Amino acid sequence: MKVLVIEDDPSLREIICRSLEKERYVTEEAPDFQTALEKTADYTYDCILLDIMLPDGNGLDLLEELKKENKKENIIIISAKDSLEDKVTGLDMGADDYLTKPFGIMELVSRVKALLRRTAPKEQAQVYRCGDVELDDSRHAVTVGGEPCILTYKEYELLKFLLINQDIVVSREKIISHVWGFDYGGESRTVDMHVKTLRQKLGESGALIKTVRNVGYKLGK
């Protein structure tokens, strides 16, 4: 994740960046309003740390501009202005958090982590279906006609690959590459063997896996 640190104090800016980079964030710096304006015009950051007292402008104007453009950055104001009115103004304008100077660097890092964790997109459940075969990748579960179907790891990965490529013919070489890895040294009959056992475990629905002579396999109705 990339964080933009907008702060005119070079020593504080360096400490913040170094601390965030230790936590494996990528950082960029902006020492003034104009640099911040240029950087935010070209890129959408995961988080922006915004000092509002900049040498060539007011950080609140930048905040207003970002919100006007409906950009989705998470913004934490870092400012020496510590009155309740200042905090309310910043938060009402769309900032996600407000931290007054002086502050502990570890507190700042913790707030960045908490904000990014809170706003991270929720992982979508990946469910693949064909006929009465259903594979729920979030639960690593397969059902056939609503009944659990127990597969080995390789059978599961093979079925998932065929479902993702539903109605597309996939060669044995592609299956070996995806399911066993590029360095797998086995022969293509290994694929045929796993397809055979997978068909058996799927019962009547095993007929969904069709053999394409001299090419490979296709899953579809």
C-alpha positions as CSV (number, residue, x, y, z in Angstrom):
1,M,0.0,0.0,0.0
2,K,1.2,3.5,-0.8
3,V,1.1,6.4,1.6
4,L,1.7,10.1,0.7
5,V,3.2,12.1,3.5
6,I,2.5,15.8,3.1
7,E,4.6,17.6,5.7
8,D,6.9,20.6,5.5
9,D,9.2,19.6,8.4
10,P,11.9,17.5,6.7
11,S,13.0,15.7,9.8
12,L,9.5,14.7,10.9
13,R,8.7,13.7,7.3
14,E,11.7,11.4,7.2
15,I,10.9,9.8,10.6
16,I,7.3,9.2,9.5
17,C,8.4,7.7,6.1
18,R,11.1,5.5,7.7
19,S,8.6,4.2,10.3
20,L,5.9,3.4,7.7
21,E,8.5,1.7,5.4
22,K,9.5,-0.6,8.3
23,E,5.9,-1.8,8.3
24,R,6.2,-2.5,4.5
25,Y,4.3,0.5,3.3
26,V,5.6,2.4,0.2
27,T,5.9,6.1,0.9
28,E,6.1,9.3,-1.1
29,E,6.8,12.7,0.2
30,A,5.4,16.2,-0.5
31,P,7.0,19.1,1.4
32,D,4.5,21.7,0.2
33,F,1.0,22.3,-1.2
34,Q,2.1,22.5,-4.9
35,T,4.0,19.2,-4.8
36,A,1.1,17.6,-3.0
37,L,-1.3,18.9,-5.6
38,E,0.8,17.5,-8.4
39,K,1.2,14.1,-6.8
40,T,-2.5,13.6,-6.0
41,A,-3.5,14.7,-9.5
42,D,-1.5,11.8,-11.0
43,Y,-2.1,9.0,-8.4
44,T,-4.7,7.7,-6.0
45,Y,-3.0,6.8,-2.7
46,D,-4.2,4.3,-0.1
47,C,-3.6,6.8,2.6
48,I,-2.6,10.5,2.8
49,L,-1.0,12.1,5.9
50,L,-1.9,15.7,5.6
51,D,-0.3,18.7,7.4
52,I,-2.7,21.6,7.0
53,M,-0.2,24.3,7.8
54,L,2.0,24.3,4.6
55,P,4.4,27.0,3.5
56,D,2.6,27.8,0.2
57,G,-1.0,26.9,1.0
58,N,-3.7,25.5,3.4
59,G,-3.9,21.7,3.5
60,L,-7.7,22.0,4.0
61,D,-7.9,23.4,0.5
62,L,-6.3,20.2,-0.8
63,L,-8.6,18.1,1.3
64,E,-11.6,20.0,-0.2
65,E,-10.2,19.4,-3.7
66,L,-9.7,15.7,-3.2
67,K,-13.3,15.3,-1.8
68,K,-14.7,17.3,-4.7
69,E,-13.0,14.9,-7.2
70,N,-14.6,12.0,-5.2
71,K,-11.2,10.3,-4.8
72,K,-11.2,7.4,-2.4
73,E,-8.0,8.2,-0.4
74,N,-8.0,7.7,3.3
75,I,-6.8,11.0,4.9
76,I,-5.4,11.6,8.3
77,I,-4.7,15.2,9.2
78,I,-1.5,15.8,11.2
79,S,-1.5,19.3,12.6
80,A,-0.3,21.5,15.4
81,K,-3.7,23.1,15.5
82,D,-5.3,21.3,18.4
83,S,-8.6,23.2,19.1
84,L,-11.9,21.3,19.0
85,E,-13.1,23.6,16.3
86,D,-10.1,22.7,14.1
87,K,-10.7,19.0,14.6
88,V,-14.4,19.3,13.8
89,T,-13.7,21.3,10.7
90,G,-11.2,18.8,9.3
91,L,-13.4,15.8,10.1
92,D,-16.5,17.5,8.7
93,M,-14.6,18.2,5.5
94,G,-14.0,14.5,5.0
95,A,-10.8,13.6,6.8
96,D,-10.9,10.1,8.3
97,D,-8.8,10.9,11.4
98,Y,-7.1,13.9,13.1
99,L,-3.8,13.7,15.0
100,T,-2.4,16.7,16.8
101,K,1.3,17.4,17.1
102,P,3.4,16.4,18.9
103,F,2.4,12.8,18.6
104,G,4.1,9.5,19.0
105,I,5.3,7.9,15.8
106,M,4.0,4.5,16.8
107,E,0.6,5.9,17.5
108,L,0.6,7.4,14.0
109,V,1.6,4.1,12.4
110,S,-1.1,2.3,14.5
111,R,-3.7,4.8,13.2
112,V,-2.6,4.3,9.6
113,K,-2.9,0.5,10.1
114,A,-6.3,0.7,11.7
115,L,-7.7,3.0,9.1
116,L,-6.5,0.9,6.2
117,R,-7.7,-2.3,7.9
118,R,-11.1,-0.7,8.5
119,T,-11.5,0.5,4.9
120,A,-10.0,-2.5,3.1
121,P,-12.4,-4.0,0.6
122,K,-14.1,-7.1,2.0
123,E,-12.9,-10.2,0.2
124,Q,-15.6,-11.5,-2.1
125,A,-16.7,-15.1,-1.8
126,Q,-15.6,-17.0,-4.9
127,V,-18.3,-19.5,-5.8
128,Y,-18.2,-21.4,-9.1
129,R,-21.0,-23.5,-10.5
130,C,-21.8,-25.8,-13.4
131,G,-24.9,-27.9,-13.4
132,D,-25.3,-29.2,-9.8
133,V,-21.6,-28.9,-9.1
134,E,-20.7,-26.0,-6.8
135,L,-17.2,-25.1,-5.5
136,D,-17.0,-22.5,-2.8
137,D,-13.4,-21.3,-2.7
138,S,-13.8,-19.2,0.4
139,R,-14.7,-22.4,2.4
140,H,-12.7,-24.8,0.2
141,A,-15.8,-26.9,-0.2
142,V,-17.4,-28.8,-3.1
143,T,-21.0,-30.0,-3.2
144,V,-22.8,-32.0,-5.9
145,G,-26.6,-31.7,-5.8
146,G,-26.2,-30.0,-2.4
147,E,-24.3,-33.0,-0.9
148,P,-20.6,-32.6,0.2
149,C,-18.0,-34.1,-2.2
150,I,-14.7,-34.9,-0.7
151,L,-11.7,-34.3,-3.0
152,T,-8.0,-34.4,-2.7
153,Y,-6.0,-31.2,-2.9
154,K,-5.1,-31.8,-6.6
155,E,-8.6,-32.9,-7.5
156,Y,-10.0,-29.7,-6.0
157,E,-7.5,-27.5,-7.9
158,L,-8.2,-29.4,-11.1
159,L,-12.0,-28.9,-10.7
160,K,-11.5,-25.2,-9.8
161,F,-9.3,-24.7,-12.9
162,L,-11.9,-26.4,-15.1
163,L,-14.8,-24.3,-13.6
164,I,-12.9,-21.1,-14.0
165,N,-12.4,-22.0,-17.7
166,Q,-15.9,-23.3,-18.1
167,D,-16.8,-24.1,-21.7
168,I,-13.2,-23.6,-22.8
169,V,-11.0,-26.4,-23.9
170,V,-7.8,-26.5,-21.8
171,S,-4.8,-28.6,-22.8
172,R,-3.1,-31.1,-20.6
173,E,0.0,-28.9,-20.6
174,K,-2.0,-25.9,-19.2
175,I,-3.6,-28.1,-16.6
176,I,-0.2,-29.4,-15.5
177,S,1.2,-25.9,-15.5
178,H,-1.6,-24.5,-13.3
179,V,-2.3,-27.4,-11.0
180,W,1.1,-29.0,-10.5
181,G,3.3,-26.0,-11.3
182,F,5.6,-25.1,-14.1
183,D,8.4,-27.3,-12.8
184,Y,6.3,-30.4,-12.6
185,G,8.1,-33.2,-14.4
186,G,5.3,-35.8,-14.6
187,E,3.7,-37.1,-17.7
188,S,0.3,-36.0,-19.1
189,R,-1.3,-39.3,-18.1
190,T,-1.2,-38.0,-14.5
191,V,-3.8,-35.5,-15.6
192,D,-5.9,-38.2,-17.2
193,M,-5.7,-40.3,-14.0
194,H,-6.9,-37.3,-11.9
195,V,-9.7,-36.5,-14.3
196,K,-10.9,-40.1,-14.0
197,T,-11.0,-40.1,-10.2
198,L,-12.6,-36.6,-10.2
199,R,-15.4,-37.8,-12.6
200,Q,-16.0,-40.8,-10.3
201,K,-16.3,-38.6,-7.2
202,L,-18.7,-36.2,-9.0
203,G,-21.0,-39.2,-9.8
204,E,-23.4,-38.5,-12.7
205,S,-22.1,-34.9,-12.8
206,G,-18.7,-36.3,-13.8
207,A,-20.1,-36.3,-17.4
208,L,-19.8,-32.5,-17.3
209,I,-16.0,-33.0,-17.9
210,K,-15.6,-33.8,-21.5
211,T,-12.5,-35.2,-23.2
212,V,-11.4,-33.3,-26.3
213,R,-9.4,-35.8,-28.3
214,N,-5.7,-35.0,-28.7
215,V,-6.1,-31.7,-26.9
216,G,-7.3,-31.9,-23.3
217,Y,-10.6,-31.3,-21.4
218,K,-13.6,-29.1,-21.2
219,L,-16.1,-28.7,-18.4
220,G,-19.6,-27.6,-19.5
221,K,-23.2,-28.7,-20.0
